[in-house]
Amino acid sequence: MTQPNASIAIQILPKVANEKAIPIVDAVIEHIKSSGLSYCVGPFETTVEGDFDALWDLAKRCHLICLESGAPEVASYIKVHYNPKNGVWAIDEKISKHGR
């Protein structure tokens, strides 16, 4: 795999009752898994790496999935690392030594 030029960490918070949030977040994670992009699901956020534009499209789609799943409102917290010339460290480079 070529080195990604960007990575995002995205936390999606659908504004619904707690018991309704998990299936919505699960639908978002399933979409991320189906994207073909490299990802790592964590307890608070999911990190995804790839092309800068593809990651922004993915983040937008994650919002829409929440709304389509019944959330009247959604908040996201997104961290972005972008290096168009030299790429960014891959997820495995960042965490493999810690027992991923």
C-alpha positions in Angstrom: 0.0 0.0 0.0 1.2 3.5 -0.8 1.7 5.8 2.1 -1.5 7.7 2.9 -1.5 11.5 2.5 -4.0 12.0 5.3 -5.6 10.5 8.4 -8.6 11.5 10.4 -9.9 10.6 13.8 -13.7 10.9 13.8 -16.0 10.7 16.8 -19.7 10.6 15.8 -22.3 11.6 18.4 -25.9 11.1 17.2 -28.3 13.1 19.4 -30.6 10.3 20.5 -31.3 8.4 23.7 -28.4 6.2 24.8 -30.0 2.9 23.8 -30.6 4.2 20.3 -27.1 5.5 19.8 -25.2 2.2 19.6 -27.0 0.8 16.5 -26.5 4.2 14.7 -22.8 4.3 15.6 -22.5 0.6 14.5 -24.0 1.6 11.1 -21.4 4.3 10.8 -18.6 1.9 11.6 -19.9 -0.7 9.1 -19.8 2.0 6.4 -16.2 2.9 7.4 -15.3 -0.8 7.2 -16.9 -1.1 3.7 -15.0 2.0 2.4 -11.9 0.0 1.6 -9.8 2.5 3.6 -7.5 1.4 6.4 -9.1 2.1 9.8 -8.8 1.4 13.5 -11.9 1.5 15.8 -11.2 2.8 19.3 -13.5 3.3 22.3 -14.0 7.0 21.6 -13.2 7.5 18.0 -12.3 5.7 14.8 -9.1 6.5 12.9 -9.1 6.3 9.1 -6.3 6.9 6.7 -6.2 7.4 3.0 -6.6 10.2 0.4 -7.5 13.6 1.9 -10.6 14.1 -0.3 -11.9 10.6 0.3 -11.6 11.1 4.0 -13.7 14.2 3.9 -16.3 12.5 1.8 -16.3 9.7 4.3 -16.8 12.1 7.2 -19.8 13.7 5.4 -21.3 10.3 4.7 -21.0 9.3 8.4 -23.1 12.3 9.3 -25.8 11.4 6.7 -25.9 7.8 7.9 -26.8 9.1 11.4 -29.6 11.3 10.1 -30.9 8.5 7.8 -30.9 6.2 10.8 -33.3 8.4 12.8 -31.0 10.9 14.6 -32.5 14.4 14.4 -29.1 15.9 15.0 -25.5 14.7 14.9 -22.2 16.2 16.2 -18.8 15.1 15.1 -15.3 15.8 16.5 -12.7 15.3 13.7 -9.0 15.5 13.9 -7.1 15.7 10.6 -3.5 15.2 9.7 -2.6 16.0 6.1 0.8 16.0 4.4 0.3 16.1 0.6 4.0 15.9 -0.3 5.4 13.3 2.1 2.3 11.5 3.4 1.5 10.7 7.0 2.5 7.8 9.3 0.2 4.8 8.8 -1.9 3.6 11.6 0.3 0.5 12.0 3.4 2.7 12.2 1.8 4.6 15.1 0.5 1.8 17.2 1.9 -1.6 16.3 4.7 -1.4 18.9 2.0 -1.0 21.5 0.3 -4.3 20.8 -2.5 -3.5 18.3 
